[in-house]
């Protein structure tokens, strides 16, 4: 290739290192930035490729494996504004954070350990940090804003997946996506985008703490749906904190789900048409399920907004509970506040994951970069949803389109009972309305854990989830 035909600077900056799983299997880690380029035309004439972004990637490939049969999983978290550190060092990767758990957190500087249950045992792994997260940045002279929105994010992550797949000769490999939180929005959109834009059909999509229809979590005036869909999660959190006595969790959830499915939405829809007796009965039922006082439920007009719940539930103890994980508790400087100032579950996990990632990349993978690694950044805001103007944000239809076009596409949905960010009952509601034919329903499976949004911080859940995800990936085989 002549000098003039070389791609424009910057160049990829990748380092590789060799490692061994606890099982004795050797694998190669490759980490660093890959340059995304766009085709440039002037008056219809091709002017070459222009660098537009440098995206940070960490991949793990098992040495000696057959690329034609070896699955590969592309993983990312959400936010928007989150790096992939949570899935990377929490459950999927070959190393994992050691941080303790709710009520038994370890002190800084925390620790790292081999992940003997890593998905790498059954699938190669590619962890992707969207632009402005991790070490990913817009290219020099380019603006980051085009990537801070639904379509720009989808297209850039999709282009990275295409590029990695092409360069590594993996077009014939079984391919999976694993997304968490907003990453499930991205994964659902990518399932459709990859096959419609590149003809890249997937074997499976893993949706961890799923939210594919934002209306299920919008506590807006006139939208009573969210109040009902959050109720079972409130009941689960109240149960964890001892407000349901010695009742089994499943009994509490069954009662909450039945109430949230029929009587509660009916009562909310009646509004002022509720009789005094009906309102009193509804108030008592909501209070008993959520652990809140009847007076409070009545004062908020039977409608419990989620941040208010996390602030109110343990107010008599002068504690707040976590949004990401309701098992965690914290304190607010103002015990009379309506909305807590910080999520105690996020406070608990941010330090361990930040320390582990920054140490791991440099000390174990040999990658050096003086930029701050953006674990979870607000620099992507405001996030653009211009594609959904005058409509609520929903991508379930895109996942359904991908499934209809590719009837072999399987979907795994992982839910935490104590997840107050993406409630499990809301995910069930969304998938119950997924526009796919009945014969494709068998392609969808749910798994539930007695933990929160990052269910893998709870050790029993981590072990079971690791097995569930491995079984899902292996399930692609005929």
DAKAGI-V509283 format. One line per field, one symbol per residue. ss: DSSP state (2 for helix, 1 for strand, 0 for the rest). phi: phi as a letter, one per 40 degrees, with the letter a starting at -180 (. if undefined). A space follows every 10 residues. Layout:
# DAKAGI-V509283
ss->???
phi->???
This chain:
# DAKAGI-V509283
ss->0022200000 0011111111 0000011111 1111111111 1100111111 1111111111 1100000000 1111110000 0100222222 2200111101 1001100000 1111000022 2011111110 0001001100 0000222012 2222222222 2222222000 0000111111 0222222222 2222222000 0001111100 0012222000 0000222222 2222222222 0000000022 2222222222 2222222222 2220022222 2222222222 0002222220 0000022222 2200222001 1000000011 0000000000 0002222222 2222222222 2222000000 0001010000 0001022200 0001022222 2222200001 1111110000 0002222222 2200000222 2221111110 0000222022 2222222222 22220000
phi->.cccccdccc bdbbbbabab cdcgccabbb aibbccbbcb bbfgccbhbb cbabbcbbbb bccgccccbc cbbcbacbhd hcccdcccbc acccbbcbbg adgacccdcg abacccbdcd cbacbbcbbc dgbfbcaccd gbccddccad cccccccccc ccccccccgb ccccbbbbbb gdcccccccc dccccccbgc cbcabbbbfc abacccbbcc dgbcdccccc dccdcccccd cgcbgbccdc cccccccccc cbccdccccc fccccdcccc ccdccccccc gcccccdccc fgbbcccccc ccdbddcfbb bcccacccba bbcbcbccbc caccccdccc cdcccccccc cccbcgbbac cccccabccc ccccbccbdg accabdcccc cccccbcccb bbbbbbcbcc cbcccccccc ccbccbcdcc cccbbbbbbc abdcdcccdd cdcccdcccc cccccccc
